[in-house]
Amino acid sequence: MGGVEKYSEPKDVFVNGDKISAIGNFPDKGADQVIDGGGAYLAPGFIDANTDSDHYISLFDYPEQEDFLRQGVTTIMGGMCGASLAPLLYGSLESIQKWGDVGKVNVDWHSVQEFFAALERRPLGVNFGTLIGHSTIRRALIGGSIRELTKNELGVFGGTLRRAIEEGGMGLSTGLGYVHSYKTPYSELKFLASITKELGGVYATHLRRTDGELMESIDETIKLASDTGIKTVVSHFTPIIGAEAEYEKGLKKIEALPKEFDFHFDIYPFTTSVLALYTFLPPWVRSGGREVMLANIKDQWMKPRIVKDMSKMNPWDFTIAQAPGNDHVVGKTLHDLVDIFNIPDYREALLKLMVITELRGVAFYRNINANLITIALKSPRSLIASNAASFRETSPVKALKPERATSTFTKFLSLVETKNLMPLENAVKKITSEPARKFGLKGRGTIKEGNYADLALFSFKESRKEAVISMDCEVACVVVNGGVAFKNGGFTGNFAGHVLRHG
C-alpha cells in the first residue's frame, strides 16, 4: 500500500541494510530476522507533517521518540509555526521558549549544516526533517521589536534563508498567529516565499487568525501561493467552536482551488487545542514581546480592562498542561484554579496563572467542532499531523501529554475503518506517499524496491463500548531505515533514524 500498488495476495518484503531490496515470494530465502505479518497490513512508515519535538527539545533528551513509533510514524517534520532550531545567528533559542526549556540543551551550532551535524552525533529513533522558522531568523535580526524590517534587514533575512535551505532545510514556516509575527507585512512574506519556491521548498503557515476573521487569513495564504507558485501547507487548520461558518467557507475555498495549486492543510482527529497561555489574552495586549505582555498583565491599572476584554470560555474545558515552576497546578482545570487561588472570576485566575508562570505555561482547551473535523479529515487537501511532541513521562518538567501525541495516526485509521471515511488505501496515501511528495522526501512514502525500508505493520481489532462498535487500529511492528525500532509494544533500542535534508 502507499501509492505504488495494492497486492491482492500476501507478499514478502526483503530488506537489506536500510533499503527494500526485493518484493515477491521468497519461501527459500534466509534472513537474520523474520517478521510474520500474517493477517495484518504492511504500509510505508507514516509521516507526521507537523510535530513539536524540536520545540520541546525532546529530540535531545528523549531520542527514542517512542510516542511516534507506537503509532507507526517513522518520519517527523519540525521547524513549524515560525520556530526552528536552526539557523541561529547568535546561538540563542528565544523563538521556542514559549514551548520548551531552552536551558536543557547545549547549543553548539549556528547554521543548519552545523545543527544537522550535531543531531547526527546523537541517537535518533525516527527520521527528522525541518523547515526554517521565520520568527527564529526575524527575532535574531531585530530582537523583540514588533516592526517592519528595513531593506537591509530583509536582504540579510533572504540570504540567511537561502543558505539554510541550501544546507538542507525543507522550506519556510511562519507563525503569523504569534505576537512577534502577527504584523508581518505581505511584502515580506512574498519575498521570502519566492526564495523558498526558487529552491523547491515548502511553505507552512500558522494563520494570523482562526476566529471570525479566518477567511481573511485564508485569502492571504491562497494569494501568496498564487503569486509565488509555492507548495503550501496551512498548519493545524481546525474548526474552532464559534467560528464554524468561517471554517466551512475556508474549507470549501481550499477544496475549490485548481488542481495545479499544490495546497494542503494539516489536521488531527481530536477536539482539544494545545495553546500557549498568552494566546488567551486580548489581541491588544499581545502587541508586544513577552516582557511587554508580562508588564501589562502585572499592571494593576490595566488589569480590569484586560479581564473585561478576555474572551469567554468554559473553565471546565481548560486544563493546565504545563506550568514551569508551578507543577502543583498541572492537570487542574481553570475551574479548579478559582478555588486554589481563591479568586471568584476564572479570567482573573487565568491572569494570575500567566503571572506566576511568566507566560511560559501551556493549556489544553476543548474548543474544536467534532463534526467539522470529520469532514476535514476526508478532504483530498488534508494531511494528518499530530502537532505534538514525544517526551519522556519522567521528564524533569511536569507536563501532560495530549491524546494526539500518542494516538493521532491510529485514531485516524480507526475512524477510517469504523466510519468508512474513505478507502483504506487512500487513507494510507494521506499519511505516507502524499506528505513524502509534498516535502520532497525521496525514496520514502512507498513500498518499492530501492526505497528506504520505513515500514509499519498494523491491524484492526473490534471493540465495543456502550453498544457502539469500533475498529481500533493497533501497530505491531515498525521498521526505520531497515532497523526494527518498535515491536512487542515497546521501543527495541534500535536508534535507526536519519536526519533528512532537502533535495
C-alpha positions as CSV (number, residue, x, y, z in Angstrom):
1,M,0.0,0.0,0.0
2,G,1.0,3.7,-0.1
3,G,0.7,4.7,-3.7
4,V,2.6,2.0,-5.6
5,E,0.3,-0.9,-5.8
6,K,-2.1,-2.9,-3.7
7,Y,-1.3,-6.6,-3.6
8,S,-4.2,-9.0,-3.9
9,E,-2.3,-11.8,-2.2
10,P,0.4,-11.8,0.5
11,K,3.9,-10.8,-0.5
12,D,7.3,-10.9,1.2
13,V,9.3,-7.7,1.6
14,F,13.0,-8.4,1.8
15,V,15.2,-5.7,3.5
16,N,18.9,-5.4,3.1
17,G,20.7,-2.7,5.0
18,D,18.5,0.4,5.1
19,K,16.7,-0.3,1.8
20,I,14.0,-2.6,0.4
21,S,15.8,-5.0,-1.9
22,A,13.0,-7.2,-3.2
23,I,9.2,-7.7,-3.1
24,G,7.7,-11.0,-4.0
25,N,7.6,-14.6,-2.7
26,F,10.8,-15.9,-1.2
27,P,10.0,-19.2,0.6
28,D,13.6,-20.4,0.4
29,K,15.4,-17.2,1.1
30,G,17.1,-16.8,4.5
31,A,17.1,-13.7,6.7
32,D,18.7,-12.7,10.0
33,Q,15.2,-11.8,11.3
34,V,11.8,-12.8,10.0
35,I,8.7,-10.8,11.0
36,D,5.4,-12.6,10.4
37,G,2.8,-10.1,9.2
38,G,0.0,-12.6,8.5
39,G,-3.4,-11.1,9.0
40,A,-2.1,-7.5,9.1
41,Y,-1.4,-4.6,6.7
42,L,2.1,-3.6,5.8
43,A,2.3,0.1,4.9
44,P,5.1,2.6,4.4
45,G,6.1,4.2,7.7
46,F,3.7,7.1,8.4
47,I,4.9,10.7,8.0
48,D,3.8,13.2,10.6
49,A,3.6,16.5,8.7
50,N,3.7,18.8,11.8
51,T,5.4,18.0,15.1
52,D,6.8,19.8,18.2
53,S,9.6,17.6,19.4
54,D,12.1,20.2,18.4
55,H,10.2,23.0,20.1
56,Y,10.1,21.0,23.3
57,I,13.8,20.0,23.0
58,S,12.7,16.3,23.4
59,L,14.7,15.4,20.2
60,F,17.7,15.7,22.6
61,D,16.5,14.4,25.9
62,Y,14.2,11.7,24.6
63,P,15.8,10.5,21.3
64,E,13.6,7.3,21.3
65,Q,10.6,9.4,20.3
66,E,8.5,6.3,21.2
67,D,5.2,8.1,21.1
68,F,5.6,8.4,17.3
69,L,6.9,4.9,16.8
70,R,4.0,3.2,18.6
71,Q,1.6,4.9,16.1
72,G,3.6,3.7,13.1
73,V,5.3,7.0,12.5
74,T,8.8,6.8,11.1
75,T,9.4,10.4,9.9
76,I,8.5,13.7,11.7
77,M,8.7,17.2,10.3
78,G,9.8,20.0,12.6
79,G,10.5,23.7,12.4
80,M,6.8,24.6,12.3
81,C,4.9,27.7,13.3
82,G,7.9,30.0,12.6
83,A,10.3,28.4,15.0
84,S,13.2,26.1,14.2
85,L,16.3,25.0,16.0
86,A,18.5,26.5,13.2
87,P,19.8,28.7,11.8
88,L,20.8,30.6,15.0
89,L,22.5,33.9,14.1
90,Y,23.6,34.4,17.7
91,G,23.2,30.9,19.2
92,S,20.0,31.6,21.1
93,L,16.7,29.8,21.1
94,E,14.3,32.6,22.1
95,S,11.8,31.7,19.3
96,I,10.9,28.4,21.1
97,Q,11.0,29.5,24.7
98,K,7.1,29.5,24.8
99,W,7.2,25.7,24.3
100,G,10.3,24.3,25.9
101,D,13.0,24.9,28.5
102,V,15.8,26.3,26.2
103,G,18.3,25.8,29.0
104,K,18.1,22.0,28.6
105,V,20.3,21.8,25.5
106,N,23.9,23.0,25.0
107,V,23.7,24.9,21.7
108,D,26.9,24.3,19.8
109,W,25.7,25.3,16.3
110,H,24.6,28.3,14.3
111,S,24.0,27.1,10.7
112,V,21.6,24.4,9.6
113,Q,24.6,22.4,8.4
114,E,26.1,22.6,11.9
115,F,22.8,21.7,13.5
116,F,22.3,18.6,11.4
117,A,25.9,17.6,12.2
118,A,25.2,18.0,16.0
119,L,22.0,16.0,15.6
120,E,23.7,13.2,13.7
121,R,26.2,12.8,16.6
122,R,23.2,11.8,18.8
123,P,20.9,8.8,18.6
124,L,17.5,9.3,16.9
125,G,14.6,6.9,16.9
126,V,12.8,8.4,13.9
127,N,13.7,10.3,10.8
128,F,13.7,14.1,11.3
129,G,13.4,17.0,8.7
130,T,12.9,20.6,9.5
131,L,11.6,23.8,7.9
132,I,13.2,27.1,8.6
133,G,11.5,29.2,11.2
134,H,10.6,32.8,10.1
135,S,10.4,34.0,13.7
136,T,13.7,32.3,14.5
137,I,15.6,34.5,11.9
138,R,13.4,37.6,12.4
139,R,13.9,37.8,16.1
140,A,17.7,37.2,15.7
141,L,17.7,40.2,13.4
142,I,15.6,42.7,15.4
143,G,15.1,41.1,18.9
144,G,11.7,41.5,20.5
145,S,10.7,44.6,18.4
146,I,7.4,44.5,16.6
147,R,8.1,46.4,13.4
148,E,8.7,46.0,9.7
149,L,12.2,45.1,8.6
150,T,14.4,47.6,6.8
151,K,15.5,46.9,3.3
152,N,19.0,45.9,4.5
153,E,17.5,43.6,7.2
154,L,15.2,42.0,4.6
155,G,18.2,41.4,2.4
156,V,20.1,39.7,5.3
157,F,17.0,37.6,6.0
158,G,16.7,36.5,2.4
159,G,20.4,35.5,2.3
160,T,20.1,33.6,5.6
161,L,17.0,31.7,4.4
162,R,18.6,30.8,1.1
163,R,21.7,29.3,2.8
164,A,19.5,27.4,5.3
165,I,17.5,25.7,2.6
166,E,20.6,25.0,0.5
167,E,22.1,23.3,3.6
168,G,19.0,21.0,3.9
169,G,16.1,22.9,5.3
170,M,12.8,21.7,3.8
171,G,11.4,25.2,3.3
172,L,9.9,28.1,5.3
173,S,7.4,28.2,8.1
174,T,5.6,31.2,9.7
175,G,3.7,31.6,12.9
176,L,1.6,34.6,12.0
177,G,-0.8,34.0,14.9
178,Y,2.0,34.6,17.4
179,V,2.9,38.0,18.7
180,H,6.3,38.5,17.1
181,S,5.0,37.7,13.6
182,Y,1.4,38.8,13.7
183,K,2.1,42.1,12.0
184,T,4.5,40.8,9.3
185,P,3.6,42.5,6.1
186,Y,2.6,40.6,3.0
187,S,5.5,42.0,1.0
188,E,7.9,40.3,3.4
189,L,6.1,37.0,3.1
190,K,6.1,37.2,-0.7
191,F,9.8,38.0,-0.8
192,L,10.7,35.0,1.4
193,A,8.2,32.7,-0.2
194,S,9.7,33.5,-3.6
195,I,13.2,32.4,-2.4
196,T,11.7,29.2,-1.0
197,K,9.9,28.5,-4.2
198,E,13.0,29.1,-6.3
199,L,14.8,26.4,-4.2
200,G,12.0,23.9,-4.4
201,G,10.9,24.3,-0.7
202,V,7.6,24.1,1.1
203,Y,5.8,27.0,2.9
204,A,3.9,26.1,6.1
205,T,1.9,28.7,8.0
206,H,0.1,29.1,11.3
207,L,-2.6,31.5,10.2
208,R,-2.9,35.0,11.6
209,R,-6.5,34.5,12.7
210,T,-8.6,31.4,13.4
211,D,-11.7,33.2,14.6
212,G,-14.4,35.2,12.8
213,E,-11.7,36.7,10.6
214,L,-10.4,33.4,9.4
215,M,-11.3,34.0,5.8
216,E,-9.0,37.0,5.6
217,S,-6.1,34.7,6.6
218,I,-7.1,32.0,4.2
219,D,-7.4,34.6,1.3
220,E,-3.9,35.9,2.2
221,T,-2.4,32.4,2.1
222,I,-4.0,31.5,-1.2
223,K,-2.9,34.8,-2.7
224,L,0.7,34.1,-1.6
225,A,0.5,30.6,-3.2
226,S,-0.9,32.1,-6.3
227,D,1.6,35.0,-6.6
228,T,4.7,32.8,-6.0
229,G,3.6,29.3,-7.0
230,I,4.9,27.8,-3.8
231,K,3.9,24.5,-2.3
232,T,1.8,25.4,0.7
233,V,0.5,23.8,3.9
234,V,-1.8,25.6,6.4
235,S,-0.8,24.3,9.8
236,H,-3.4,22.8,12.2
237,F,-6.4,24.1,10.2
238,T,-9.0,23.2,12.8
239,P,-12.7,24.3,13.1
240,I,-12.8,26.4,16.3
241,I,-16.1,26.5,18.1
242,G,-17.8,29.8,17.4
243,A,-16.1,30.2,14.0
244,E,-17.7,27.2,12.2
245,A,-19.3,29.2,9.4
246,E,-16.0,30.9,8.6
247,Y,-14.2,27.5,8.7
248,E,-16.7,25.9,6.3
249,K,-16.2,28.8,3.9
250,G,-12.5,28.5,4.1
251,L,-12.5,24.7,3.6
252,K,-14.8,25.0,0.5
253,K,-12.5,27.7,-0.9
254,I,-9.4,25.5,-0.4
255,E,-11.1,22.4,-1.9
256,A,-12.2,24.5,-4.9
257,L,-8.6,25.5,-5.8
258,P,-7.4,24.4,-9.3
259,K,-5.5,21.1,-9.3
260,E,-2.3,22.8,-10.2
261,F,-2.3,24.5,-6.8
262,D,-0.1,22.3,-4.5
263,F,-2.1,23.5,-1.5
264,H,-2.9,21.4,1.6
265,F,-3.7,21.8,5.3
266,D,-2.8,19.5,8.2
267,I,-5.3,18.4,10.9
268,Y,-5.6,16.0,13.8
269,P,-8.7,13.9,14.7
270,F,-9.2,15.4,18.2
271,T,-11.3,18.3,19.7
272,T,-8.6,19.8,22.0
273,S,-6.1,22.5,21.2
274,V,-2.8,22.9,22.9
275,L,-2.2,26.6,23.4
276,A,0.4,28.9,25.0
277,L,-1.2,30.8,27.9
278,Y,-0.6,34.2,26.4
279,T,-2.9,33.4,23.4
280,F,-5.9,33.8,25.7
281,L,-5.0,37.5,26.2
282,P,-7.0,40.1,24.2
283,P,-5.3,41.0,20.9
284,W,-4.4,44.5,22.1
285,V,-2.4,43.1,25.0
286,R,-0.4,40.8,22.6
287,S,1.1,43.7,20.7
288,G,4.5,43.4,22.3
289,G,7.0,40.8,23.3
290,R,6.8,38.5,26.3
291,E,8.4,41.1,28.6
292,V,5.9,43.8,27.5
293,M,3.0,41.4,27.9
294,L,4.2,40.4,31.3
295,A,4.5,44.0,32.4
296,N,1.0,44.7,31.1
297,I,-0.7,41.8,33.0
298,K,1.1,42.8,36.2
299,D,-0.1,46.4,35.9
300,Q,-2.9,46.8,38.4
301,W,-4.4,49.8,36.5
302,M,-4.6,47.7,33.2
303,K,-5.8,44.5,34.9
304,P,-9.6,45.3,35.0
305,R,-9.6,46.2,31.3
306,I,-7.6,43.1,30.3
307,V,-10.0,40.8,32.3
308,K,-13.0,42.6,30.7
309,D,-11.7,42.1,27.2
310,M,-10.7,38.4,27.6
311,S,-12.9,36.0,25.6
312,K,-15.4,34.0,27.5
313,M,-14.6,30.3,27.9
314,N,-15.8,27.2,29.7
315,P,-13.4,26.9,32.7
316,W,-14.1,23.1,32.9
317,D,-12.8,22.7,29.3
318,F,-9.5,24.3,30.2
319,T,-6.8,22.1,31.6
320,I,-3.3,23.2,32.6
321,A,-0.8,21.0,30.7
322,Q,2.5,22.7,31.7
323,A,3.2,25.4,34.3
324,P,7.0,25.9,34.8
325,G,7.8,26.4,38.5
326,N,4.2,25.5,39.5
327,D,3.9,21.8,39.0
328,H,1.1,21.6,41.6
329,V,-1.4,23.1,39.2
330,V,-0.6,20.8,36.2
331,G,-3.7,18.7,35.5
332,K,-6.0,21.2,37.1
333,T,-8.8,22.9,35.3
334,L,-9.4,26.6,35.2
335,H,-12.4,26.0,37.4
336,D,-10.0,24.4,39.9
337,L,-7.8,27.4,39.9
338,V,-10.7,29.6,41.1
339,D,-10.6,27.6,44.4
340,I,-6.8,27.2,44.5
341,F,-6.2,30.9,44.1
342,N,-9.4,31.9,46.0
343,I,-10.3,34.2,43.1
344,P,-14.0,34.3,42.1
345,D,-13.6,35.2,38.5
346,Y,-12.0,32.5,36.3
347,R,-10.5,35.1,34.0
348,E,-8.7,36.7,36.9
349,A,-7.5,33.3,38.0
350,L,-6.1,32.7,34.4
351,L,-4.4,36.1,34.6
352,K,-2.7,35.1,37.8
353,L,-1.6,31.8,36.3
354,M,0.0,33.8,33.5
355,V,1.8,35.9,36.0
356,I,3.2,33.1,38.2
357,T,4.4,31.1,35.1
358,E,5.7,34.3,33.5
359,L,3.7,33.5,30.4
360,R,5.5,30.2,29.8
361,G,2.6,27.9,30.6
362,V,0.6,25.7,28.2
363,A,-3.0,24.6,28.4
364,F,-5.3,22.1,26.7
365,Y,-8.6,23.7,25.7
366,R,-11.5,21.8,24.2
367,N,-12.6,24.2,21.5
368,I,-12.8,22.3,18.2
369,N,-16.0,21.2,16.4
370,A,-16.0,17.4,16.1
371,N,-18.4,17.1,13.2
372,L,-16.3,19.5,11.0
373,I,-13.1,17.6,12.0
374,T,-14.6,14.5,10.4
375,I,-15.4,16.4,7.2
376,A,-12.0,17.9,7.0
377,L,-10.3,14.6,7.5
378,K,-11.9,13.3,4.3
379,S,-10.8,16.3,2.3
380,P,-8.3,15.5,-0.5
381,R,-6.4,18.6,0.6
382,S,-5.8,17.4,4.2
383,L,-2.7,15.8,5.6
384,I,-2.6,14.2,9.0
385,A,-0.4,15.6,11.7
386,S,-0.1,15.3,15.5
387,N,1.2,18.9,16.1
388,A,2.7,17.4,19.2
389,A,5.9,16.3,20.8
390,S,7.1,13.0,22.1
391,F,8.6,13.4,25.6
392,R,9.6,11.1,28.5
393,E,6.9,10.5,31.1
394,T,9.6,11.2,33.8
395,S,10.7,14.5,32.3
396,P,12.0,17.0,34.9
397,V,9.4,19.5,33.7
398,K,6.0,18.1,34.6
399,A,3.7,18.2,31.6
400,L,0.6,16.4,30.4
401,K,0.6,14.6,27.0
402,P,-2.3,15.4,24.7
403,E,-4.0,12.4,23.1
404,R,-2.7,13.5,19.7
405,A,0.9,13.0,21.0
406,T,0.3,9.2,21.4
407,S,-2.5,8.2,19.0
408,T,-3.1,10.7,16.1
409,F,-2.4,8.1,13.4
410,T,-4.0,5.1,15.0
411,K,-7.1,7.2,15.8
412,F,-7.3,8.4,12.2
413,L,-7.1,4.9,10.8
414,S,-9.6,3.7,13.4
415,L,-12.0,6.4,12.2
416,V,-11.4,5.5,8.6
417,E,-12.2,1.8,9.3
418,T,-15.1,2.4,11.7
419,K,-16.9,5.2,9.8
420,N,-15.8,4.2,6.3
421,L,-14.5,7.7,5.7
422,M,-12.6,6.7,2.6
423,P,-10.9,3.5,1.2
424,L,-8.1,2.4,3.5
425,E,-5.6,2.6,0.6
426,N,-6.5,6.3,0.2
427,A,-6.1,6.9,3.9
428,V,-2.6,5.3,3.9
429,K,-1.6,7.5,1.0
430,K,-2.7,10.6,3.0
431,I,-0.1,9.7,5.7
432,T,2.7,8.3,3.5
433,S,3.1,9.0,-0.2
434,E,1.4,12.3,-0.2
435,P,3.4,14.0,2.5
436,A,6.6,12.4,1.1
437,R,5.9,14.0,-2.2
438,K,4.9,17.3,-0.6
439,F,8.1,17.6,1.4
440,G,10.3,16.1,-1.3
441,L,11.3,13.0,0.8
442,K,12.8,10.9,-2.0
443,G,12.9,7.2,-1.5
444,R,10.2,7.3,1.2
445,G,6.4,7.1,1.4
446,T,6.0,4.0,-0.8
447,I,6.9,0.3,-0.5
448,K,9.1,-0.1,-3.6
449,E,12.4,-1.9,-4.3
450,G,15.3,0.5,-3.8
451,N,13.3,2.7,-1.3
452,Y,14.3,3.2,2.3
453,A,12.8,0.4,4.5
454,D,10.5,2.6,6.6
455,L,7.6,0.2,7.3
456,A,4.6,0.0,9.7
457,L,2.7,-3.3,10.3
458,F,-0.8,-2.7,11.7
459,S,-4.2,-4.4,12.0
460,F,-7.7,-3.6,13.4
461,K,-9.4,-5.1,16.4
462,E,-13.1,-4.8,17.1
463,S,-14.1,-3.2,20.4
464,R,-17.4,-2.3,21.9
465,K,-18.3,0.5,24.3
466,E,-21.9,1.1,25.4
467,A,-23.2,-0.8,22.3
468,V,-21.0,1.2,20.0
469,I,-18.7,-0.9,17.8
470,S,-15.4,0.5,16.6
471,M,-12.4,-0.9,14.9
472,D,-9.3,0.0,16.8
473,C,-6.0,0.3,15.0
474,E,-3.1,-1.5,16.6
475,V,0.6,-1.2,15.4
476,A,2.5,-4.4,15.9
477,C,5.9,-3.5,14.4
478,V,7.8,-0.5,13.0
479,V,10.9,-0.6,10.9
480,V,13.0,2.6,10.4
481,N,15.7,2.5,7.7
482,G,15.8,-1.2,7.8
483,G,16.1,-1.5,11.6
484,V,13.2,-2.9,13.8
485,A,12.5,0.1,16.1
486,F,9.2,-0.9,17.7
487,K,7.9,-4.4,18.4
488,N,6.0,-6.2,21.2
489,G,4.6,-3.0,22.4
490,G,7.8,-1.1,23.0
491,F,10.9,0.5,21.7
492,T,13.6,-2.1,20.8
493,G,16.6,0.1,21.5
494,N,17.4,0.4,17.8
495,F,18.1,4.1,17.0
496,A,17.9,3.9,13.2
497,G,16.5,7.4,12.5
498,H,18.2,9.7,9.9
499,V,18.4,13.4,9.6
500,L,16.6,14.2,6.3
501,R,17.8,17.1,4.1
502,H,16.0,18.9,1.4
503,G,17.0,17.6,-2.0
